[in-house]
Amino acid sequence: MGNKVPPTLRFFLILLAIADLALLGMRLWPWQDVTTLPLNGATGIDPGVALVGYIAFFFWISGSRTPAIRGALFSAAWMGLLAGLILVAQVLFKAQPAAAEAPNAAYVRVGLLLVAALVWGIAGYRGSKMTSDATVGMLCGLWCAMTSSLMACGTLLAQMFLNAPVPNPNDPWKQYEGLAVGNAATQALVLGLNSATWFLLVCPLAGGALGLIFGLFGQGEKS
């Protein structure tokens, strides 16, 4: 099992991405009104496009590769689940009003993000060490970050769906003209969508960069 990415793990990640996409679709119903969101609807469309890209990436990354690379990806995926739990904790902590207003709340949130980022870097180091290739380290850091981002995004979308019922189709989001104008429900929706997009796009970029940097230290070593 250590020499390949088991189909069950790959399918789990694909199903997780599909579940996130379903939650997003339910939250944005009715879909024809998505274009009323900022940037001509890009605020709601961007996370959906990113999730479709995740699904395609997960099919591609688990294709035919050398045993060493498959073993490195397998290790990175499991580390991604650990980093995902850390990001989920960050999302849940931020959602608690009392915790969010605590004096050191910002430090806790940033600290959790940094710990998750450290896990992405370690995944890159391990992948590079297993293959003596820093490029594989970058791929492992990316894979690890994408796995954890899906977990955080799913938690965020579930909160948005449960805490804010789908708008009435006869009065969808009304007129949104920025955070200074518009109803509170729409403001919360837009902020939540922006956070989901941030997790889906920024975290993998950071994971790939950290995987490459950490991988430079591991490429000359052999496990």
Sequence and secondary structure as in RCSB ss.txt:
>XXXX:A:sequence
MGNKVPPTLRFFLILLAIADLALLGMRLWPWQDVTTLPLNGATGIDPGVALVGYIAFFFWISGSRTPAIRGALFS
AAWMGLLAGLILVAQVLFKAQPAAAEAPNAAYVRVGLLLVAALVWGIAGYRGSKMTSDATVGMLCGLWCAMTSSL
MACGTLLAQMFLNAPVPNPNDPWKQYEGLAVGNAATQALVLGLNSATWFLLVCPLAGGALGLIFGLFGQGEKS
>XXXX:A:secstr
 TTS  HHHHHHHHHHHHHHHHHHHHHT SGGGGGGSTGGGHHHHHHHHHHHHHHHHHHHHTSS  HHHHHHHHH
HHHHHHHHHHHHHHHHHHHH HHHHTSTTHHHHHHHHHHHHHHHHHHHHHHHHHHHT HHHHHHHHHHHHHHHHH
HHHHHHHHHHHHHS    TTS S     TTSS HHHHHHHHHHHHHHHHHHHHHHHHHHHHHHHHHHHTT   
